[in-house]
Amino acid sequence: MQSFCRRMLGLSSGSLKQLCHFPLASRFAYRSASSLDVVPRSVKQFVAESVELCKPASVHVCTGTREETAEILGILEGDGMVKKLPKYKNCWLARTDPKDVARVESKTVIVSKRQRDTIPIPLGGGKSQLGNWMSESDFERAKQDRFPGCMAGRKMYVIPYSMGPLGSTISKFGVQLTDSPYVVASMGIMTRMGSNVLERLEDGEFVKCLHSVGRPLPLKAPLVNSWPCNPEKTLIAHIPDNREIVSFGSGYGGNSLLGKKCFALRIASRIAKDEGWLAEHMLILGITNPAGIKKYVAAAFPSACGKTNLAMMCPTLPGWKVECVGDDIAWMKFDSQGRLRAINPENGFFGVAPGTSMKTNPNAMRTVLSNTMFTNVGETSDGGVYWEGIEEPLPPGVTVTSWLGQKWKPGDKEPCAHPNSRFCAPARQCPIMDPDWESPEGVPIDAIIFGGRRPKGVPLVYESFNWRHGVFVGAAMRSEATAAAEHKGKVIMHDPFAMRPFFGYNFGHYLSHWLSMSRRPGAHLPRIFHVNWFRRDEATGQFLWPGFGENSRVLEWIFRRCQGEDVAVSSAVGLLPAPGSINTSGLSSSVNMGALFDLPREFWEQEAKEIRSYLTEQVNVDLPGEVEEELVALESRVKDL
């Protein structure tokens, strides 16, 4: 039996001794040769090296079957990491250690030979706001300080997965090794995972993803909420040159579901640069007008700024239809006819729960009624979930337990759900998934939208003058900080392209890559727009625009511009809707359109000054000349406001 295992996995005798030091009849031991026959040599080598390093008690190659998923959930339930929610079909609730609740940007690094390959060197040598670089030698020391023996007593799960539909030329493969069954269950929702991926991998390229919660057994200290993590030593490292991700210490979200931000943005953005395409933090939706004409839009907003709500919108305009392709990430390549086509590389939604309701996003609420993993939301005594903004009255006699496991009632000072609490649900369950959401060739993109939370000064919508100006608009994006990372308060932060935490390489080089798209022979470039649903009345503090389904009125104007209609007027910041060109008929509330499109000179002078300071100091000598010229042009136009 030992020689068979060694031959199938390509393990050394020392590694084999570690691997086989468990009963082969255990639940997740290798059950037959068939599960190993399709494991490519390169994957076997990755597993062997990681077994040697991490010393797991056993290894399981994930098949992605329903039976396997049920068994994984049973293990999680038995370990106290999740509990079943009887109010819904196959839904589960997890509560994490309160120290492991969000992306940890300060401990997320890109490893490269030269610092400038990862981040621009700031003017004066200060700290970069555009990512964290770690040297190769420092990374090796950090890895050796964390990973040897880190999976002792635990099972190593081998997760083969595809980012994007199987068979698409835009899709890419990954293999994640993890000691967290919660990650296995979540990756089974968020990616195409299992034996069908292994069959296609052969000995082709894949992104290597190594993850550990960093709590070997036996435990040296008790767990909080039965949630293994090691926040003091958390590190999420990316090695783009090697197409490799190494994550330690966190079991939650983008720190541990390595196909998401780590692969689909940080590593993929570097692959996209090398191969001539775009990997972006963008939703994708299809919009169809009453005449049956359909266009596809990609939109980049920072986390928790309404991407999922827009992607699943219920339009208020009669006869208009919105369908969802994806709510978070877009991979976009030019086809042979020069059209930019996009796929959603994910297979599920990892959405922010607070603020989601039947009013704000009924399609999301319908999506999460089955087969969903909820994390850090409130729990009702009748076996359901609850969070701030759910806008559902509690039935008589029903009580709520907060994400911290404490009794909670409406009006309590502390929230019942963590602000970054999530639902993880299969995309196929969304009632308005686009018929072509899994199209191997992708959907054709007609417009790209940038946006963020701007309470002052920024108009509801404007269009860039051209592609180069559109790249500048993306570079100049600013937004209130969100709960998706560890930031505090509502400070306005620079978040270029909504990618600030997700660049896999130097942002200045990223801008040059975007600019190069306009020089592709035969390219049909999408129009670029900027939106702001969040402008407030400065006297009352109330939102000036009702948002949600009413945002379809803005999409209608964008649609008409993509049709070539002359419904725009030039301004200092871009092309604004011509008076009366935004359809306000039947608006659910009175809207001060003048206030929504007002461009205060003092605000924009300060905005231009902030943008110049940021780009000059942070991007420094790597700022492309074309972007500098666009900044000068904005400064000149603002003087005439």
N, C-alpha and C positions, 0 to 999 in steps of 0.2 A: 504493500500500500504506500509506503514512504517513497519508493522509487517512482511509483505512478504519479504521486502528487508533485514530486520534484520535476519530473519530466513535463507534466502539463503546465506548471507555472514557471518553469525555468528558474527555480530557486536554488540557492546554494544549500549545502547540507545544514549549515548553521541556521539559515533562515527557515528551513523546513522544520528544524527542531522546534523553533518558536511557534510556527504555524500549526504544527500537528500536536501541540501539547494541550489537546482538548479532545473529548469523546467525539468520534466521527459520526455518532448517531445524534448529536445535538441538533436543535431545531434548524440552525442555519449553517451547519457544516455542508461541504460539497456533497450533493445528494446523488449526482450521477456524472459520468464523463461528458454527457451532452452539454451540460452547463459550462464546461471548460473547452470543449472542442472549438467553439467559435471565438475564444479569447485570443486576439492577435498577439504576436510575439512582443510587440512594443508595449502593449498593456501589461502583459505578464512581467516584463522587466520593471515597469513602473511600480507594480504591486510588490515585486520581490524587494526592490530597493527600499520601499516604504515600510514593509514588514520588518526588514532588518533594522531600520531606524526607530520605528514607533513601538515595536514589540507587542502587537495585539495578541489577545488570547485565541482569536479565531478570525477567519475571513469569510465573507459572503459576497458573491457576485450577484448583484440585483438583476432580476428578470423582468420586473415591472408588471407582473401578473396581479390580478385581483386578490388571489389567495395570499401572495406575498405581502401586498399592502395591508390586508386584514391582519396578518400575523405581526407586521411591524406596529400597527396601531395597538394590537393586543399587548405587545412588549411595552410600548409607551404608557399604556394605561396601567399595566402591572407595576411599572416603575414609578407611578404617580406623576408623570410628566404631563399627561393629558387626561381629561375626563370627557366622557360622552355627553352630548347635549340632546336629551331625549325629545325635545320639542321639534327637532329637525331630523332629516334623514342623513345618517352617517356624517354628522358634524361633531367637531371636537374643540375643546378649549384648553389652551396651555397658558400657564402663568410663569413668567421668567423670573430669574433673580433680578431684583430692581436695579442692579448694576449692569444689566445686559438688556438694554431696551431700544437701542438705536445704532445707526451706523457710527463708527468711531473714527471720524476723519483724522483726528490727531494721531491715530495709530495705524493709519493706512498709508502705505508707502509704495513707490515705484523704484525698482532696483535697476540700475544701469551702470555702464562703465564710467560715463561722464555725467555730472550733474546736469549739464546743459541739454543732454538728450531727453531728460525728464521734465525740467522746468527752466523757464528763462531765469537768468541771474538778475535779481532786482537791482535797480539803481542804488548805489551805495552799499550793496551787499547785505541788505536786510533780509528778513524772512519772506519767502515767497508765499503768496496767497493762492497759488495755482497748482498746488500739489506738494507732496513731501517726497524728497529723494533720499534713498539710502544707498550707500556704497555696497559693492559686492562683498567686500571683506566684512563690513559691519553686519550685513545680512547673514552671512555664513555663521558669524559668531552668535547672532540672535537665534538663528535656527538651531544651532547646536546647544544653546542654552535652554531651549524649549522642547524640542521634539524627541530626543532620545528617551524611549520608554514611555512616551506620553499616552499610549493606548493600552498600557498594561492592564490586564483584567477585562478589557473591553473588546467588542467585536469591531473589526474593520469592514465597513461596507464599501464595495466597489460599485460606483454608479456610472455606467456608460450612458451618455445623453447627447441629444442633438439640440443645438440652438437653431431653431427654424424647422420648417417641414422637411421630413425625410424625402430625399430626392431633389431638393432645390439646390441649384448651383450657388445660391447665396448662403445656404446653411453651413454651419461648422459643427464639429464634434468636440466633446469634452469627456474626460473621465475624472470623476471626483472620488477620492478616498476619504472617508469620514468615520468617526466613532460615534456619531449622533443619529439614532433612529428618527428623531424629529426632523433632521435634515433630509433623510431618505424619504420620509412621507411628504415633505414639502417639495423636494425636487421632483418627486413623482407627479406632482400637480403642475409645477412651473416649467417643466421641460418634457420633451419626448424621451423617455427613459426606459432602458431595459434591453432585452435580448435582441430586439429588432435593430437596435443601434449597433450592438456588437457585430451583428452579421454584416453590416455595411462598413464597419471600421476597417476590417482587414488589417493591413499594416500601414494605413494612411495616417495623415497628420491628425493630432488631437491636442487640445489644451490640457495640460496636466494640472490637476487641482488637488492639493493635499490640505485636509482640514482636521483639526482636533479641538475638542472642547477644553483640553488641557487638564483633565482631572482623572489621572490613572487610578485604578483600584488596587488595593483598598484605599479608601478616602482618608486623607490626613485631617480633614475638617468637614463638618456636616454641610450638606447642600442647603440652599435656600429655595423653597418651593420645588424641591426635587429636581432643580435645574442645574446641571453641571456646566460650569464656566470658570474662567480664570481671568477676571477683568484686570488684575494687576499686571498680567503679562500678555494681554491681548496684542496681537500684531497681525495685520492683513497686508501681505506683501505680494507684489506683482513683478514678474521678471519677463518683460515683453520680448526681449531677444530670444528667450527660450520657450515662449508661449507657456508660461508656468505661473500658477497662483499658489501661495502658501499662506494658510490662515490658521491662527492659533488663539484660543482663549475665549472666543465668543460663539454662542450657539444660535444667534438670532439674526434674521433678516439678511441684508446685503453683506454682512460679515461672514456668513456661513453658507448661504445658498449661492455658491460661487458661480453658477451660471448667470446670475443676474447682473448686478453692477460690475462685479469683478471681471467676468468674462465678456458679457455683452456690451460693455462700454470701455473699460480701461484696456483690456487686452485687445478687444475687437477694434477699437479706434486705431490702435497701432497697426493691426493687420490691414485695416481699411486703407491707411496711409500707404502701406507697402504695396497693396494690390489695386489702388485707385478707386475706392468706393468710400462710403460714409457710414459710420456707426454712431447713432445719435440718441440722446435722451428725449425721444419724441413719441407721442401718441400717433396713431394712424386711424383716420376715419373716412368713410365714404359718404358723400352727401348727394342726394338725388332731388332734382327740382320737380315741380308738378308736371312738366313736359316729359319726364322720364330721362333727362340728361343727367349723367352721374360724373362726379369728379372726386378725386381723392386728395386729402389734405394731411400733412404731417405737422405736428405742433410741439414745440419745446417749451415747457414750463418747469421751474424748480419743483422739487418734491412738495406735495401737499398744497399745490397751487391750482388744483382743479383739472388735472389731466384726465383722471378717470371719469369725472363728471362730464367733461366735454366729449370724451370718446364714446360715452354711452348716452348722449343727450336724447331727450324727447323734445323735438322741435315744437315750438308754439305756432309757427307759421303753417297755415293750412296747406296740405299737399306736399310738404317737404319731408324727406326721410333721411335719417342719419343711421348708418350702420358702422359697427366697430370692427376694426382690424386688430388694433392693439392699443393699450393705454399707457405704455411707458417707454418702449424702446423700438427704434426703427433702424433696420439695416437697408441701405439704399445703394443700388448699382445702376449704371446706365446699360440699357439693352442695345441690341445691334442697330436699332432705329434711332438711338440717341435719347430715348425716354428714360427718365429716372424712375426706377421701379423699387418698391419697398416691400420687405417682409417684416412681420413681427416675429422676432426670434424666440419669443416665449410661448408657453402653452397654457398659461394661467394668469390670474390677476393677484398681485400682492398689494392690496389697496389699503389706504388709511381708513380706519373705521369711523372715528369721530367726525361728525358733520355729514355722514352718509345717511340718507333717509328716503322715504317714499316721495318726499317733496324735491329733494336735491338730486337724487339719482335712483329712481325706481328700478331701473334695469339692473343696477348693482345689487339692490336689495333682493331682487328675484334670483339673481345669480347665486347668492350665498346661502340659499335655503337647503342645500344638500352638498355632500362631499366636500365640506369646507373646514379648514383649520383656522380657528380664531385664536389670536394671541394677545393677551393683556387687555381684553375688554371686560366689562362687567358681566356678571352672571345672574340671571333671574331664578327665583326659587321654583319656577315651573319648567326649568330646563332650557331656557333661552339665553339670548345675549342682550346687552344693553350698553349704550355709550352716549356721550354728550352729543346732542344734535340728532339723535335718532327720531325724535319728535313722535314717539308713540307713548300714550299714557299707560301707566302700569295698571293691570287689572286689579280689582279689589283683592286684597290679601296676598298679593305677589310682592316679594321683597327682592332686594338686589344686594349682591356681594361684589365689592370692588375688585379691581385687578390685583390689589394688595391682600385680598382675602378677608377684608373687613366689611362689616355691615354698612350699607350706604343707603341714603335716601335723597331724593331731589332737594336741592338747596344746601346740601353739605358743601363745605369749603373745598375739600379735596375732590377731584374728579373720580368718577367710577371707573373710567377707562383711561389708560395712559394716552397722552396726546399722539403718540406714534404707534398705538395699537393697530393691529392689522387683521385683514381677512385674506386667506390664501385659497382661491377657488379656481376650478377648471374653466378656461375661456369658453369651451364649447357650451357651457350652461347659460351663457349670456343670451337673453332673448333676441338681441339685435346683432349677433355676430354676422359680419359680412359674408356672403356666399363664397367670396374668393379669399377669405382670411388665411387659408392654407395653400393658396395658389403657389406652386413651385417657382413661377417666374416673377411673383410679386405683383403689386398693384401700381399703376402709373400715378405718380405724384404731380398734381397741378399747382399746388401752393404749399409753401412752408410758412409757419406762423411762429413767431417768438412772443413771449409774454411773461409777466410776473405780477407780484402784488405791489402796486404803486398807489398809495393813498392820495398823492398829490401830483398835479402837473402833467401827467402822461395821458394822452387822449385815448378814447375807447378803442380806436383802430386807426392805423395808417399803413400805407404801402410804401415800400422802398422804391427809390427812383430807378434802380437797376440792381443787378446781382452784386456788384461790388459794394454799393451802398447797403444792400441787405446783409452782407457779411459784416459790415461795420455795425449795423443795428444789432446783430447777434452778439458781437463782441462787447457792445455797450450795455447789455442787459443788466438791470439791477432789480432786486426784489427783497421784500421782508424775509428774514430768516425763518425757517420752519422747524418743526419738532422732529423731522426725519433724521437729523444729526444732533450733535450735542450742544448746539448753539442756544443761548438764552436770549429772551426778549425779542422785540420786533424791530431790531436794527435793520436798516436798508443795506444789503450786501451786494457787491458786484458778483454776478453769476453769469458769465458769458456763455451763451448757447445753452444755458441751464446745465452746463457740463463742468462747472468749476470743481466739484469733488471727483470727477470721473475721467479727466484727461489721462490717457495712457502715455502721452509724450508731450514735449514742449508746446505750450499753447501758441507761441508765435509761429511755429512750424505748422500747427493745426490750422491757423488762419491762412497761411500760404496754401495749404492743401485745399481748403474751401475755395479760395480765390482761383486756384488752378482749374476748377470745374468749368469756369466760363471759357477756358481756352481749349476745351476738348472739341475736336472736329465734329460737327454735326449734332452737338448737344442741344436739346430742347430744355432750357432751364425753367424750373418752376418760378412763379412770382413769390416774392417774400413780403410778409406782413408782420406787424406788431400789434398785439392787443393788450388791453388792461381792463379786466372786469371789476377792479377793486378800488377805483377812485371814489373818494368820499367827499361829502359836503363839508367844507371846512368849518361851517358854523354849527352844524348838528352832529357831525361825525357819522352820519348815515351814508350807506353806499348810494352813489348816484345812479347806478345801473342795476336792474333787478337780477341779471345773470341767469344761470341754469338754462332752462329751455328757451329763454328769450335771447340767448347768445346765437340762436339760429338766425336772427336778424343780421348779425354781423357776418355770419358765414354766408348769408345770401348775398351781401354786398361783395364779399371776397369772391364768391362764385361768379357774380356778374363781371367783376374785373378780369377773372380768368377767361371769361367769354369774350373779352375785348371791349366791353361796354365803356363808354366815356362818361363815367359817373364819379370822377375824382378831380380834386383841385390841389394845386401845389401849395406847400407850406414850408416853414423852416425845417420841419422834422421829416417830412415825407409827403406822400399823396394822401390827403384827407378825403373822406366822403363828401361829394358835392352836396350842398344844402338840399334836403329832402330825399336824398338817395338811400338813406337808411329807412327801411319800412317800419314805421311806428304805429301802423293801423292795428288797433286792438291790443295795444300794450297793456299788460296787467296792472301797471301803475304809472302815474305821471312821471315823466322823465325830463329833466332839464338838459336838452341836447346841447345847448350853448355851453353849459358848464362842463359837459363831458368832453368837448373838443376845444376848450379854452387853452391857449398856450401862453402862460404868463412869462413875460420876458425875464423877470428876475429869477424864476425857477429854472428856466432853460439856460441862462447864463451860468448858474451854479451847477446845473447838470453837466454842461459841457466842461466846466472846470474840473468836476469830479472825474469825468471820463478821461480827460487829459492826464490828470494826476495818476490815475490808476494805470492807464496804458503805458505812460512814460516810466513810472516807477516799477511796475510789475513785469511788463513785457520787455521794456528797455530796448536793447539793440536788436532783439528778435522781432520787433513790431514791423510787419510788412509796410513798405512805403505807401501802398494803395490805401491802407487803413489810416495812416497818418494824414493822407490827403483828404480822406472823407471827414476826419475830425476837423481839419482846418476849414473845410467847406461848411460844416455844421456851425462852427464858431462864427463864421462870416454871416450866415443866414440868420442866426439868432440876434445879431446886432440890429437887424431890420424889423424885429418883432414890434 
